[in-house]
């Protein structure tokens, strides 16, 4: 560089600020997640519809609960703690039907409303519904069932 040339002005780096995780905004913390998961799975084990399915699939509950703490922490607090694969885990369950997800969601909603403040319960329930919908679609896909068309296909 010659002595008479000026250095190029440097553009300051752009700093991206992520908004807080949705759970943080409604007061969710790890203790609330643990409370919700523990209470929910107590109810699952006592449930006449879901209890037998879970009992058949889960021999040791503590690792499953730990996985669920990480799962929900990742979903609502964006911690990235969960690194599992829920679709293969659910696809392998013999006899799992859409009605089981509906029952699971009803029990989950009741539990969330019982143990969480309203805004946190709403967040958990919203995410649970989205996750259940995704799992239903995945199960159908693996079974070769296509979802119904929302609109007719037209020729142009």
N, C-alpha and C positions, 0 to 999 in steps of 0.2 A: 504494500500500500504506500502510495507516495505521501509525502508530508502535507500536501495541499488537499488531499481527498479526505472527506469526512466519513467517519464510520457510519454504517447503515444503522438507522434507528431500530432498536430491537423491540419487537412486539411482546409485551408481557404475556406469559402463558395464561390461558383461560383456566380458571379454577371452577370446576363444577361442584356445586353443592347439592347433594341429594336431599330431598325432603325427608322428614322423619318417617320411619316405618308406620304403617297404619295402626298397628297395635300401640305404639308409643303415644299416638295422638289420642287414644281412648283409655289410656291408663293400664294397658296390659304389661305385665312383667313376667319373669320366669316363674315366680311363686304362683301367680294366677294360672299360668299354663299348667303347672304341676297339679294344682288343686282341681282344675277342670278335668284333666286327663285321668287322675286317680279316681275321682268321683264317677266319671263317665264309665270307666272300665269296671268299677264295682257294680254299677247298674247293668252293664253288659253281661257280666258273669251271672247275675241273678235273673236275667231276662229269659223267658221261656222260648222265645223265637231265636234270638241271637246267641244266647249263652252256649247252647250245644255246639254251634258252629265254631265259636271262638275256642271252646274247650278242646274240640277236636284238632284245631289248627295250632294252638299255642300251648306248648308243654311248660315253658318257663316264662312266667309273666314279667319278671323284672326287666329282661332285655327288651321285651315288647314295649313296656311302659317307657323305658329310656329312649327308645326309637321314636315313640309318639311325642315325648317332650321335645326332642330335637325337631321333629316334623312340624309341630305347631309353632315352635320358636322360629323356624325358617319361614313359615307361612305368614305369621302376623307381625313378627319383629324383624324379619328379613336378615336373620343371623347367618344363614347358609350352613347351619349345623347339620341338617339332614342331607344324607347322600344316598338314600335308598332308592328302590325302584318299586313303587306301589302297584303298578299295573301287573307285572308278572306275579307278584304276591297274591293279587286278587284273582287273576285269571285261573290260577291253579286250584282254587277252592271249588270243589265239586258241589253242584247244586245251587251256587250263588245266583240269585235272581234280582231283578229290579225291585221287587217287593221288599227284599232284605235291605236294600239301600234306603227305601222309604222309611222302613221301621227304624233303621240306624239313625236317619236324620231326625225323626221324631224324638227319639231318646236323647240324641245329642242336643237338640234345641231345648228340650226340657231341662237337661242338666246345665247347659250354658245359662239359661234364664235363672236357674236356682242358685248358681254359685258366682256369677259375674255381674258387675254393674251393667245396666241396660245397653250402653253404647258398646262395651266390650262384647257382650253377648251377641249383639247385632252383627258385629264384625266376624266373630267366630262362626255364627250361623250362615252368614253370607258365603264365607270361604268354604265351609263344609258343603253347602249346596253346589257350589262351583266344582269342587273336587268330586263329589258324588256324580255329577253330570258327566264329568270327564271319564270317570271309572266305568260308568254305565256304557258310554260310547265305546270305550276300549274293550269291554267285555263283549259287546255286540260285534265289534270288528273282528275280534279273535274267534268268534263263533260263526263268522260269515254272514251276519245279519246287518243289512244296511239300514240306516235311519230313514224314516219316511221323508219324502220330499216335501219341502215347505211350499213350493210353488211348482206349477206344471212346467215341464220342459217344452219350449216352443221352437219350432223350426223358423229360421229367418229367411 
